[in-house]
């Protein structure tokens, strides 16, 4: 499994008992179901039961996101915006659509 890397800024931005969670959002596209990724901090106690660990103990993913990300190397960063934390990845903005159409990165 390729690594999911957290930058030092992303590690520092996580509070105690928080992990990075890759969520999957369904979007309808023509006749096919497609989706997109989002990444956010989430307390371990709030993780969905079906969440799967992705690489380190600090990164989890929705089952559909896991299926797409299990073979990809991803870097997660955090860019603070005032008092908010914005977690970002080095995935292209249309990564979910690419995976659904069979055109991985």
Biopython code that builds the backbone (N, CA, C, O; Angstrom):
import numpy as np
from Bio.PDB.StructureBuilder import StructureBuilder

atoms = [
    (1, "UNK", "N", (0.854, -1.176, 0.000)),
    (1, "UNK", "CA", (0.000, 0.000, 0.000)),
    (1, "UNK", "C", (0.902, 1.242, 0.000)),
    (1, "UNK", "O", (1.717, 1.399, 0.909)),
    (2, "UNK", "N", (0.776, 2.123, -0.993)),
    (2, "UNK", "CA", (1.561, 3.363, -1.020)),
    (2, "UNK", "C", (1.238, 4.240, 0.186)),
    (2, "UNK", "O", (0.145, 4.169, 0.747)),
    (3, "UNK", "N", (2.193, 5.054, 0.567)),
    (3, "UNK", "CA", (2.005, 5.828, 1.800)),
    (3, "UNK", "C", (1.048, 7.001, 1.663)),
    (3, "UNK", "O", (0.984, 7.667, 0.630)),
    (4, "UNK", "N", (0.322, 7.226, 2.719)),
    (4, "UNK", "CA", (-0.440, 8.453, 2.889)),
    (4, "UNK", "C", (0.394, 9.271, 3.871)),
    (4, "UNK", "O", (0.533, 8.892, 5.034)),
    (5, "UNK", "N", (0.941, 10.374, 3.417)),
    (5, "UNK", "CA", (1.868, 11.156, 4.213)),
    (5, "UNK", "C", (1.188, 12.390, 4.771)),
    (5, "UNK", "O", (0.501, 13.110, 4.048)),
    (6, "UNK", "N", (1.378, 12.632, 6.054)),
    (6, "UNK", "CA", (0.898, 13.857, 6.681)),
    (6, "UNK", "C", (2.085, 14.802, 6.832)),
    (6, "UNK", "O", (3.129, 14.410, 7.354)),
    (7, "UNK", "N", (1.931, 16.029, 6.384)),
    (7, "UNK", "CA", (2.991, 17.017, 6.561)),
    (7, "UNK", "C", (3.068, 17.385, 8.045)),
    (7, "UNK", "O", (2.124, 17.130, 8.792)),
    (8, "UNK", "N", (4.173, 17.975, 8.471)),
    (8, "UNK", "CA", (4.251, 18.410, 9.867)),
    (8, "UNK", "C", (3.120, 19.369, 10.250)),
    (8, "UNK", "O", (2.624, 19.321, 11.375)),
    (9, "UNK", "N", (2.710, 20.239, 9.318)),
    (9, "UNK", "CA", (1.603, 21.163, 9.616)),
    (9, "UNK", "C", (0.299, 20.406, 9.849)),
    (9, "UNK", "O", (-0.488, 20.781, 10.719)),
    (10, "UNK", "N", (0.066, 19.353, 9.088)),
    (10, "UNK", "CA", (-1.159, 18.553, 9.262)),
    (10, "UNK", "C", (-1.133, 17.807, 10.589)),
    (10, "UNK", "O", (-2.153, 17.728, 11.274)),
    (11, "UNK", "N", (0.013, 17.265, 10.958)),
    (11, "UNK", "CA", (0.126, 16.562, 12.241)),
    (11, "UNK", "C", (-0.104, 17.509, 13.417)),
    (11, "UNK", "O", (-0.782, 17.159, 14.383)),
    (12, "UNK", "N", (0.463, 18.703, 13.326)),
    (12, "UNK", "CA", (0.300, 19.683, 14.403)),
    (12, "UNK", "C", (-1.135, 20.189, 14.503)),
    (12, "UNK", "O", (-1.600, 20.518, 15.594)),
    (13, "UNK", "N", (-1.836, 20.252, 13.378)),
    (13, "UNK", "CA", (-3.198, 20.782, 13.375)),
    (13, "UNK", "C", (-4.211, 19.818, 13.983)),
    (13, "UNK", "O", (-5.282, 20.239, 14.420)),
    (14, "UNK", "N", (-3.883, 18.535, 14.013)),
    (14, "UNK", "CA", (-4.803, 17.555, 14.601)),
    (14, "UNK", "C", (-4.830, 17.697, 16.114)),
    (14, "UNK", "O", (-3.782, 17.757, 16.758)),
    (15, "UNK", "N", (-6.012, 17.750, 16.672)),
    (15, "UNK", "CA", (-6.167, 17.783, 18.125)),
    (15, "UNK", "C", (-6.043, 16.368, 18.673)),
    (15, "UNK", "O", (-5.979, 15.403, 17.911)),
    (16, "UNK", "N", (-6.008, 16.250, 19.994)),
    (16, "UNK", "CA", (-5.967, 14.930, 20.614)),
    (16, "UNK", "C", (-7.183, 14.121, 20.185)),
    (16, "UNK", "O", (-8.294, 14.643, 20.088)),
    (17, "UNK", "N", (-6.958, 12.856, 19.933)),
    (17, "UNK", "CA", (-8.028, 11.921, 19.538)),
    (17, "UNK", "C", (-8.659, 12.260, 18.185)),
    (17, "UNK", "O", (-9.775, 11.819, 17.909)),
    (18, "UNK", "N", (-7.986, 13.020, 17.350)),
    (18, "UNK", "CA", (-8.486, 13.312, 16.010)),
    (18, "UNK", "C", (-7.673, 12.571, 14.971)),
    (18, "UNK", "O", (-6.488, 12.300, 15.161)),
    (19, "UNK", "N", (-8.326, 12.249, 13.875)),
    (19, "UNK", "CA", (-7.679, 11.618, 12.730)),
    (19, "UNK", "C", (-8.096, 12.378, 11.475)),
    (19, "UNK", "O", (-9.026, 13.183, 11.504)),
    (20, "UNK", "N", (-7.403, 12.115, 10.387)),
    (20, "UNK", "CA", (-7.778, 12.668, 9.087)),
    (20, "UNK", "C", (-8.708, 11.656, 8.435)),
    (20, "UNK", "O", (-8.396, 10.466, 8.383)),
    (21, "UNK", "N", (-9.844, 12.122, 7.940)),
    (21, "UNK", "CA", (-10.843, 11.230, 7.340)),
    (21, "UNK", "C", (-11.102, 11.631, 5.896)),
    (21, "UNK", "O", (-11.489, 12.766, 5.619)),
    (22, "UNK", "N", (-10.885, 10.687, 4.972)),
    (22, "UNK", "CA", (-11.218, 10.883, 3.559)),
    (22, "UNK", "C", (-12.665, 10.439, 3.380)),
    (22, "UNK", "O", (-12.986, 9.259, 3.523)),
    (23, "UNK", "N", (-13.517, 11.380, 3.073)),
    (23, "UNK", "CA", (-14.928, 11.056, 2.870)),
    (23, "UNK", "C", (-15.203, 10.964, 1.375)),
    (23, "UNK", "O", (-14.437, 11.479, 0.560)),
    (24, "UNK", "N", (-16.294, 10.310, 1.025)),
    (24, "UNK", "CA", (-16.690, 10.129, -0.366)),
    (24, "UNK", "C", (-18.085, 10.703, -0.535)),
    (24, "UNK", "O", (-19.001, 10.332, 0.199)),
    (25, "UNK", "N", (-18.253, 11.598, -1.489)),
    (25, "UNK", "CA", (-19.538, 12.239, -1.734)),
    (25, "UNK", "C", (-20.029, 11.848, -3.112)),
    (25, "UNK", "O", (-19.350, 12.083, -4.112)),
    (26, "UNK", "N", (-21.213, 11.249, -3.165)),
    (26, "UNK", "CA", (-21.790, 10.842, -4.445)),
    (26, "UNK", "C", (-22.252, 12.048, -5.234)),
    (26, "UNK", "O", (-22.852, 12.977, -4.695)),
    (27, "UNK", "N", (-21.963, 12.012, -6.506)),
    (27, "UNK", "CA", (-22.479, 13.019, -7.433)),
    (27, "UNK", "C", (-22.990, 12.275, -8.652)),
    (27, "UNK", "O", (-22.313, 11.380, -9.157)),
    (28, "UNK", "N", (-24.161, 12.626, -9.126)),
    (28, "UNK", "CA", (-24.703, 11.983, -10.306)),
    (28, "UNK", "C", (-24.097, 12.599, -11.552)),
    (28, "UNK", "O", (-24.020, 13.822, -11.671)),
    (29, "UNK", "N", (-23.676, 11.778, -12.460)),
    (29, "UNK", "CA", (-23.079, 12.270, -13.695)),
    (29, "UNK", "C", (-23.629, 11.427, -14.829)),
    (29, "UNK", "O", (-23.289, 10.252, -14.964)),
    (30, "UNK", "N", (-24.474, 12.029, -15.636)),
    (30, "UNK", "CA", (-25.076, 11.318, -16.766)),
    (30, "UNK", "C", (-25.787, 10.066, -16.243)),
    (30, "UNK", "O", (-26.687, 10.159, -15.408)),
    (31, "UNK", "N", (-25.383, 8.919, -16.732)),
    (31, "UNK", "CA", (-26.012, 7.670, -16.305)),
    (31, "UNK", "C", (-25.185, 6.932, -15.266)),
    (31, "UNK", "O", (-25.612, 5.901, -14.747)),
    (32, "UNK", "N", (-24.015, 7.449, -14.965)),
    (32, "UNK", "CA", (-23.125, 6.757, -14.023)),
    (32, "UNK", "C", (-23.085, 7.505, -12.702)),
    (32, "UNK", "O", (-23.280, 8.719, -12.654)),
    (33, "UNK", "N", (-22.833, 6.776, -11.648)),
    (33, "UNK", "CA", (-22.629, 7.410, -10.353)),
    (33, "UNK", "C", (-21.157, 7.699, -10.194)),
    (33, "UNK", "O", (-20.315, 6.808, -10.310)),
    (34, "UNK", "N", (-20.861, 8.927, -9.934)),
    (34, "UNK", "CA", (-19.480, 9.337, -9.698)),
    (34, "UNK", "C", (-19.425, 9.967, -8.321)),
    (34, "UNK", "O", (-20.452, 10.099, -7.655)),
    (35, "UNK", "N", (-18.268, 10.346, -7.901)),
    (35, "UNK", "CA", (-18.133, 10.959, -6.599)),
    (35, "UNK", "C", (-16.860, 11.757, -6.494)),
    (35, "UNK", "O", (-16.036, 11.775, -7.408)),
    (36, "UNK", "N", (-16.714, 12.409, -5.380)),
    (36, "UNK", "CA", (-15.518, 13.199, -5.108)),
    (36, "UNK", "C", (-15.065, 12.968, -3.679)),
    (36, "UNK", "O", (-15.849, 12.571, -2.816)),
    (37, "UNK", "N", (-13.798, 13.223, -3.447)),
    (37, "UNK", "CA", (-13.199, 13.096, -2.128)),
    (37, "UNK", "C", (-13.301, 14.406, -1.376)),
    (37, "UNK", "O", (-13.319, 15.482, -1.974)),
    (38, "UNK", "N", (-13.366, 14.306, -0.072)),
    (38, "UNK", "CA", (-13.132, 15.456, 0.795)),
    (38, "UNK", "C", (-12.295, 14.936, 1.951)),
    (38, "UNK", "O", (-12.350, 13.753, 2.289)),
    (39, "UNK", "N", (-11.535, 15.811, 2.542)),
    (39, "UNK", "CA", (-10.674, 15.404, 3.651)),
    (39, "UNK", "C", (-10.917, 16.369, 4.804)),
    (39, "UNK", "O", (-10.953, 17.586, 4.620)),
    (40, "UNK", "N", (-11.086, 15.796, 6.006)),
    (40, "UNK", "CA", (-11.412, 16.630, 7.166)),
    (40, "UNK", "C", (-10.933, 15.948, 8.439)),
    (40, "UNK", "O", (-10.733, 14.734, 8.463)),
    (41, "UNK", "N", (-10.752, 16.728, 9.489)),
    (41, "UNK", "CA", (-10.414, 16.110, 10.772)),
    (41, "UNK", "C", (-11.678, 15.572, 11.426)),
    (41, "UNK", "O", (-12.758, 16.146, 11.285)),
    (42, "UNK", "N", (-11.531, 14.473, 12.136)),
    (42, "UNK", "CA", (-12.676, 13.845, 12.781)),
    (42, "UNK", "C", (-12.185, 13.143, 14.048)),
    (42, "UNK", "O", (-11.133, 12.504, 14.047)),
    (43, "UNK", "N", (-12.960, 13.270, 15.125)),
    (43, "UNK", "CA", (-12.599, 12.543, 16.350)),
    (43, "UNK", "C", (-12.754, 11.047, 16.115)),
    (43, "UNK", "O", (-13.650, 10.610, 15.393)),
    (44, "UNK", "N", (-11.875, 10.275, 16.727)),
    (44, "UNK", "CA", (-11.945, 8.820, 16.562)),
    (44, "UNK", "C", (-13.312, 8.270, 16.968)),
    (44, "UNK", "O", (-13.819, 7.338, 16.345)),
    (45, "UNK", "N", (-13.899, 8.844, 18.006)),
    (45, "UNK", "CA", (-15.196, 8.364, 18.480)),
    (45, "UNK", "C", (-16.310, 8.651, 17.477)),
    (45, "UNK", "O", (-17.375, 8.041, 17.562)),
    (46, "UNK", "N", (-16.095, 9.553, 16.542)),
    (46, "UNK", "CA", (-17.110, 9.909, 15.539)),
    (46, "UNK", "C", (-16.892, 9.214, 14.191)),
    (46, "UNK", "O", (-17.653, 9.435, 13.249)),
    (47, "UNK", "N", (-15.862, 8.381, 14.100)),
    (47, "UNK", "CA", (-15.602, 7.679, 12.839)),
    (47, "UNK", "C", (-16.762, 6.747, 12.507)),
    (47, "UNK", "O", (-17.275, 6.068, 13.397)),
    (48, "UNK", "N", (-17.183, 6.699, 11.256)),
    (48, "UNK", "CA", (-18.217, 5.739, 10.867)),
    (48, "UNK", "C", (-17.715, 4.307, 11.104)),
    (48, "UNK", "O", (-16.516, 4.043, 11.015)),
    (49, "UNK", "N", (-18.618, 3.406, 11.401)),
    (49, "UNK", "CA", (-18.242, 2.023, 11.676)),
    (49, "UNK", "C", (-17.514, 1.375, 10.506)),
    (49, "UNK", "O", (-16.652, 0.519, 10.702)),
    (50, "UNK", "N", (-17.858, 1.780, 9.302)),
    (50, "UNK", "CA", (-17.270, 1.165, 8.121)),
    (50, "UNK", "C", (-15.967, 1.827, 7.679)),
    (50, "UNK", "O", (-15.386, 1.420, 6.673)),
    (51, "UNK", "N", (-15.502, 2.833, 8.406)),
    (51, "UNK", "CA", (-14.252, 3.514, 8.037)),
    (51, "UNK", "C", (-13.091, 2.522, 8.075)),
    (51, "UNK", "O", (-13.013, 1.664, 8.954)),
    (52, "UNK", "N", (-12.202, 2.660, 7.111)),
    (52, "UNK", "CA", (-11.055, 1.760, 7.019)),
    (52, "UNK", "C", (-9.770, 2.540, 7.189)),
    (52, "UNK", "O", (-9.631, 3.650, 6.676)),
    (53, "UNK", "N", (-8.831, 1.953, 7.913)),
    (53, "UNK", "CA", (-7.543, 2.612, 8.120)),
    (53, "UNK", "C", (-6.778, 2.652, 6.809)),
    (53, "UNK", "O", (-6.718, 1.660, 6.083)),
    (54, "UNK", "N", (-6.200, 3.793, 6.515)),
    (54, "UNK", "CA", (-5.484, 3.992, 5.259)),
    (54, "UNK", "C", (-4.039, 4.360, 5.581)),
    (54, "UNK", "O", (-3.720, 5.530, 5.793)),
    (55, "UNK", "N", (-3.191, 3.378, 5.613)),
    (55, "UNK", "CA", (-1.784, 3.644, 5.922)),
    (55, "UNK", "C", (-1.559, 3.765, 7.414)),
    (55, "UNK", "O", (-1.613, 2.766, 8.132)),
    (56, "UNK", "N", (-1.310, 4.969, 7.891)),
    (56, "UNK", "CA", (-0.987, 5.181, 9.300)),
    (56, "UNK", "C", (-2.241, 5.115, 10.165)),
    (56, "UNK", "O", (-3.361, 5.015, 9.662)),
    (57, "UNK", "N", (-2.028, 5.172, 11.461)),
    (57, "UNK", "CA", (-3.142, 5.148, 12.406)),
    (57, "UNK", "C", (-3.849, 6.502, 12.479)),
    (57, "UNK", "O", (-4.847, 6.637, 13.186)),
    (58, "UNK", "N", (-3.347, 7.498, 11.761)),
    (58, "UNK", "CA", (-3.953, 8.832, 11.784)),
    (58, "UNK", "C", (-4.822, 9.115, 10.575)),
    (58, "UNK", "O", (-5.407, 10.194, 10.481)),
    (59, "UNK", "N", (-4.923, 8.166, 9.641)),
    (59, "UNK", "CA", (-5.678, 8.400, 8.404)),
    (59, "UNK", "C", (-6.682, 7.272, 8.195)),
    (59, "UNK", "O", (-6.324, 6.094, 8.203)),
    (60, "UNK", "N", (-7.947, 7.654, 8.006)),
    (60, "UNK", "CA", (-9.020, 6.699, 7.741)),
    (60, "UNK", "C", (-9.799, 7.151, 6.513)),
    (60, "UNK", "O", (-9.732, 8.316, 6.121)),
    (61, "UNK", "N", (-10.538, 6.226, 5.908)),
    (61, "UNK", "CA", (-11.275, 6.555, 4.691)),
    (61, "UNK", "C", (-12.617, 5.836, 4.650)),
    (61, "UNK", "O", (-12.777, 4.748, 5.202)),
    (62, "UNK", "N", (-13.562, 6.463, 3.992)),
    (62, "UNK", "CA", (-14.841, 5.842, 3.655)),
    (62, "UNK", "C", (-14.513, 4.630, 2.781)),
    (62, "UNK", "O", (-13.533, 4.685, 2.038)),
    (63, "UNK", "N", (-15.276, 3.546, 2.831)),
    (63, "UNK", "CA", (-14.948, 2.347, 2.052)),
    (63, "UNK", "C", (-14.762, 2.610, 0.554)),
    (63, "UNK", "O", (-13.860, 2.037, -0.056)),
    (64, "UNK", "N", (-15.582, 3.452, -0.042)),
    (64, "UNK", "CA", (-15.428, 3.737, -1.470)),
    (64, "UNK", "C", (-14.166, 4.549, -1.724)),
    (64, "UNK", "O", (-13.448, 4.292, -2.690)),
    (65, "UNK", "N", (-13.892, 5.519, -0.874)),
    (65, "UNK", "CA", (-12.662, 6.302, -1.013)),
    (65, "UNK", "C", (-11.452, 5.396, -0.809)),
    (65, "UNK", "O", (-10.446, 5.538, -1.504)),
    (66, "UNK", "N", (-11.545, 4.470, 0.136)),
    (66, "UNK", "CA", (-10.443, 3.547, 0.395)),
    (66, "UNK", "C", (-10.113, 2.741, -0.858)),
    (66, "UNK", "O", (-8.942, 2.554, -1.186)),
    (67, "UNK", "N", (-11.136, 2.268, -1.553)),
    (67, "UNK", "CA", (-10.914, 1.465, -2.754)),
    (67, "UNK", "C", (-10.130, 2.236, -3.810)),
    (67, "UNK", "O", (-9.326, 1.652, -4.537)),
    (68, "UNK", "N", (-10.358, 3.535, -3.896)),
    (68, "UNK", "CA", (-9.651, 4.345, -4.891)),
    (68, "UNK", "C", (-8.277, 4.791, -4.408)),
    (68, "UNK", "O", (-7.354, 4.922, -5.212)),
    (69, "UNK", "N", (-8.131, 5.024, -3.121)),
    (69, "UNK", "CA", (-6.886, 5.583, -2.596)),
    (69, "UNK", "C", (-5.877, 4.536, -2.142)),
    (69, "UNK", "O", (-4.731, 4.874, -1.844)),
    (70, "UNK", "N", (-6.281, 3.278, -2.086)),
    (70, "UNK", "CA", (-5.396, 2.236, -1.565)),
    (70, "UNK", "C", (-4.135, 2.067, -2.401)),
    (70, "UNK", "O", (-3.128, 1.582, -1.887)),
    (71, "UNK", "N", (-4.160, 2.447, -3.660)),
    (71, "UNK", "CA", (-3.008, 2.255, -4.537)),
    (71, "UNK", "C", (-2.340, 3.562, -4.930)),
    (71, "UNK", "O", (-1.537, 3.584, -5.863)),
    (72, "UNK", "N", (-2.652, 4.645, -4.243)),
    (72, "UNK", "CA", (-2.133, 5.957, -4.615)),
    (72, "UNK", "C", (-1.353, 6.567, -3.454)),
    (72, "UNK", "O", (-1.742, 6.435, -2.293)),
    (73, "UNK", "N", (-0.269, 7.223, -3.776)),
    (73, "UNK", "CA", (0.493, 7.945, -2.769)),
    (73, "UNK", "C", (-0.079, 9.357, -2.658)),
    (73, "UNK", "O", (-0.156, 10.078, -3.652)),
    (74, "UNK", "N", (-0.480, 9.748, -1.449)),
    (74, "UNK", "CA", (-1.139, 11.045, -1.234)),
    (74, "UNK", "C", (-0.453, 11.774, -0.077)),
    (74, "UNK", "O", (-0.077, 11.165, 0.925)),
    (75, "UNK", "N", (-0.298, 13.083, -0.236)),
    (75, "UNK", "CA", (0.224, 13.924, 0.842)),
    (75, "UNK", "C", (-0.896, 14.815, 1.341)),
    (75, "UNK", "O", (-1.566, 15.481, 0.552)),
    (76, "UNK", "N", (-1.101, 14.830, 2.660)),
    (76, "UNK", "CA", (-2.135, 15.652, 3.286)),
    (76, "UNK", "C", (-1.451, 16.814, 3.994)),
    (76, "UNK", "O", (-0.493, 16.622, 4.743)),
    (77, "UNK", "N", (-1.952, 18.019, 3.751)),
    (77, "UNK", "CA", (-1.407, 19.224, 4.364)),
    (77, "UNK", "C", (-2.541, 19.965, 5.056)),
    (77, "UNK", "O", (-3.714, 19.703, 4.790)),
    (78, "UNK", "N", (-2.196, 20.878, 5.931)),
    (78, "UNK", "CA", (-3.201, 21.713, 6.601)),
    (78, "UNK", "C", (-2.793, 23.163, 6.461)),
    (78, "UNK", "O", (-1.661, 23.544, 6.762)),
    (79, "UNK", "N", (-3.731, 23.957, 6.001)),
    (79, "UNK", "CA", (-3.514, 25.386, 5.870)),
    (79, "UNK", "C", (-4.506, 26.104, 6.762)),
    (79, "UNK", "O", (-5.697, 26.159, 6.457)),
    (80, "UNK", "N", (-4.019, 26.653, 7.863)),
    (80, "UNK", "CA", (-4.953, 27.348, 8.758)),
    (80, "UNK", "C", (-5.462, 28.632, 8.126)),
    (80, "UNK", "O", (-4.712, 29.362, 7.478)),
    (81, "UNK", "N", (-6.729, 28.891, 8.321)),
    (81, "UNK", "CA", (-7.372, 30.105, 7.849)),
    (81, "UNK", "C", (-8.074, 30.708, 9.052)),
    (81, "UNK", "O", (-9.168, 30.283, 9.422)),
    (82, "UNK", "N", (-7.444, 31.694, 9.654)),
    (82, "UNK", "CA", (-7.882, 32.264, 10.916)),
    (82, "UNK", "C", (-7.969, 31.175, 11.961)),
    (82, "UNK", "O", (-6.954, 30.566, 12.297)),
    (83, "UNK", "N", (-9.156, 30.912, 12.484)),
    (83, "UNK", "CA", (-9.282, 29.866, 13.505)),
    (83, "UNK", "C", (-9.711, 28.524, 12.922)),
    (83, "UNK", "O", (-9.851, 27.547, 13.658)),
    (84, "UNK", "N", (-9.918, 28.466, 11.619)),
    (84, "UNK", "CA", (-10.326, 27.226, 10.963)),
    (84, "UNK", "C", (-9.115, 26.489, 10.432)),
    (84, "UNK", "O", (-8.087, 27.084, 10.112)),
    (85, "UNK", "N", (-9.264, 25.174, 10.346)),
    (85, "UNK", "CA", (-8.215, 24.328, 9.772)),
    (85, "UNK", "C", (-8.726, 23.790, 8.449)),
    (85, "UNK", "O", (-9.810, 23.211, 8.388)),
    (86, "UNK", "N", (-7.959, 23.976, 7.402)),
    (86, "UNK", "CA", (-8.347, 23.484, 6.083)),
    (86, "UNK", "C", (-7.348, 22.421, 5.651)),
    (86, "UNK", "O", (-6.202, 22.729, 5.323)),
    (87, "UNK", "N", (-7.790, 21.173, 5.653)),
    (87, "UNK", "CA", (-6.933, 20.079, 5.237)),
    (87, "UNK", "C", (-7.049, 19.912, 3.727)),
    (87, "UNK", "O", (-8.150, 19.890, 3.177)),
    (88, "UNK", "N", (-5.908, 19.797, 3.068)),
    (88, "UNK", "CA", (-5.862, 19.656, 1.612)),
    (88, "UNK", "C", (-4.978, 18.469, 1.249)),
    (88, "UNK", "O", (-4.188, 17.990, 2.062)),
    (89, "UNK", "N", (-5.126, 18.010, 0.022)),
    (89, "UNK", "CA", (-4.288, 16.917, -0.487)),
    (89, "UNK", "C", (-3.629, 17.363, -1.780)),
    (89, "UNK", "O", (-3.958, 18.411, -2.335)),
    (90, "UNK", "N", (-2.697, 16.554, -2.246)),
    (90, "UNK", "CA", (-2.065, 16.834, -3.530)),
    (90, "UNK", "C", (-2.786, 16.133, -4.680)),
    (90, "UNK", "O", (-2.260, 16.059, -5.791)),
    (91, "UNK", "N", (-3.984, 15.621, -4.420)),
    (91, "UNK", "CA", (-4.800, 15.030, -5.480)),
    (91, "UNK", "C", (-5.360, 16.132, -6.370)),
    (91, "UNK", "O", (-5.653, 17.224, -5.883)),
    (92, "UNK", "N", (-5.515, 15.867, -7.670)),
    (92, "UNK", "CA", (-6.142, 16.879, -8.523)),
    (92, "UNK", "C", (-7.605, 17.072, -8.129)),
    (92, "UNK", "O", (-8.203, 16.174, -7.537)),
    (93, "UNK", "N", (-8.191, 18.225, -8.445)),
    (93, "UNK", "CA", (-9.579, 18.495, -8.033)),
    (93, "UNK", "C", (-10.597, 17.508, -8.610)),
    (93, "UNK", "O", (-11.669, 17.326, -8.033)),
    (94, "UNK", "N", (-10.278, 16.877, -9.727)),
    (94, "UNK", "CA", (-11.215, 15.931, -10.342)),
    (94, "UNK", "C", (-10.789, 14.479, -10.133)),
    (94, "UNK", "O", (-11.112, 13.617, -10.949)),
    (95, "UNK", "N", (-10.076, 14.206, -9.059)),
    (95, "UNK", "CA", (-9.554, 12.855, -8.812)),
    (95, "UNK", "C", (-10.665, 11.822, -8.712)),
    (95, "UNK", "O", (-10.530, 10.727, -9.260)),
    (96, "UNK", "N", (-11.755, 12.137, -8.032)),
    (96, "UNK", "CA", (-12.855, 11.179, -7.895)),
    (96, "UNK", "C", (-13.457, 10.802, -9.220)),
    (96, "UNK", "O", (-13.735, 9.629, -9.468)),
    (97, "UNK", "N", (-13.662, 11.781, -10.075)),
    (97, "UNK", "CA", (-14.199, 11.512, -11.412)),
    (97, "UNK", "C", (-13.233, 10.672, -12.228)),
    (97, "UNK", "O", (-13.651, 9.749, -12.927)),
    (98, "UNK", "N", (-11.951, 10.978, -12.146)),
    (98, "UNK", "CA", (-10.962, 10.198, -12.880)),
    (98, "UNK", "C", (-10.991, 8.729, -12.462)),
    (98, "UNK", "O", (-10.969, 7.833, -13.305)),
    (99, "UNK", "N", (-11.041, 8.494, -11.150)),
    (99, "UNK", "CA", (-11.063, 7.107, -10.676)),
    (99, "UNK", "C", (-12.321, 6.391, -11.140)),
    (99, "UNK", "O", (-12.259, 5.231, -11.548)),
    (100, "UNK", "N", (-13.468, 7.075, -11.082)),
    (100, "UNK", "CA", (-14.732, 6.439, -11.476)),
    (100, "UNK", "C", (-14.749, 6.098, -12.964)),
    (100, "UNK", "O", (-15.389, 5.128, -13.372)),
    (101, "UNK", "N", (-14.054, 6.884, -13.769)),
    (101, "UNK", "CA", (-14.015, 6.643, -15.203)),
    (101, "UNK", "C", (-12.890, 5.687, -15.599)),
    (101, "UNK", "O", (-12.667, 5.442, -16.785)),
    (102, "UNK", "N", (-12.186, 5.151, -14.609)),
    (102, "UNK", "CA", (-11.123, 4.193, -14.903)),
    (102, "UNK", "C", (-9.840, 4.828, -15.378)),
    (102, "UNK", "O", (-9.023, 4.167, -16.020)),
    (103, "UNK", "N", (-9.647, 6.101, -15.076)),
    (103, "UNK", "CA", (-8.425, 6.796, -15.477)),
    (103, "UNK", "C", (-7.681, 7.273, -14.240)),
    (103, "UNK", "O", (-7.724, 8.456, -13.903)),
    (104, "UNK", "N", (-6.997, 6.354, -13.560)),
    (104, "UNK", "CA", (-6.296, 6.755, -12.337)),
    (104, "UNK", "C", (-5.213, 7.781, -12.633)),
    (104, "UNK", "O", (-4.873, 8.039, -13.787)),
    (105, "UNK", "N", (-4.692, 8.348, -11.583)),
    (105, "UNK", "CA", (-3.693, 9.411, -11.701)),
    (105, "UNK", "C", (-2.436, 8.952, -12.378)),
    (105, "UNK", "O", (-1.504, 9.738, -12.549)),
]
sb = StructureBuilder()
sb.init_structure("model")
sb.init_model(0)
sb.init_chain("A")
sb.init_seg("    ")
for serial, (resi, resn, name, xyz) in enumerate(atoms, 1):
    if name == "N":
        sb.init_residue(resn, " ", resi, " ")
    sb.init_atom(name, np.array(xyz, "f"), 0.0, 1.0, " ", f" {name:<3s}", serial, name[0])
structure = sb.get_structure()
